[in-house]
């Protein structure tokens, strides 16, 4: 299954939380938080399955949050 990890803009510190998105072709999309230094989810990791509508809602909410927190992109 493909996966992407959203890394901070600095080298991750062991134990720091990272966001990971995992998906399978024609199956599921999962978004989770795991600690840096872990290759596989550990006991402190938390993942949830998202439907297509939930993903669309999350994108919309994240864009609004980004724009309100940091201003709109030029």
N, C-alpha and C positions, 0 to 999 in steps of 0.2 A: 504494500500500500504506500502510495506517495505521502510524504510529509514535509512540512516546512516549519521551521522554528523562527520565531520573531526574536532576534537578539537585541540587546541593548547596544547603544553606540559606544560602549567601552567593553573591554574583554570581560566576559561573565565571571563572577566570583562564585566559587563553590557554594551551593546552598541558595543562590539567588534564583528567584522565580522567573521562568521563561514561559512564553505562550507558544503552544504548538498546535498546528492544524494538521489533521490526518484525514485522508479520504481514500476511498476505493472506487474503482470504475463501476458505475451503475449500482452502488451500494449506499454507503453512509458517508457523512462528514462529521468529524469530531473536532471539538475545540477543547483544549485543556491547558492546565498550568502544571508544570513540573519543575523540579529543582535542577539547576545547571549541574553538570557532572554526571547526570543520570542519562544513560542511553535509552533505557526503557522506563516506563512509568513506575515509580516506587510508591511506598505507602503514603507519602505526602502529596501525591499527584491527584488531580481531580479532572475528569474528562466528562463531556456530555455530548450526546448525539444531537445534531441539528437538522431540521427539515429545510427544504428549499425556502419556505416562507420565513422561517426563523433566521436563516442566513441573510435574506433580503432585509429583514427588520434590523438585524445587527449592523449591517453595512450602513443603513440609513441613520441609526442612532450613533454609530461611531463617527460618521461624517459630521453630524450636528455637534457632537461633543468636541471633536477636533476644532471645528470652526469657532465655537464659542470659547474654547480654552485658549487657542493659539491664533485666532483670526483666520479669515479665508485666504486660500492660496491666491497668489497673483495671477 
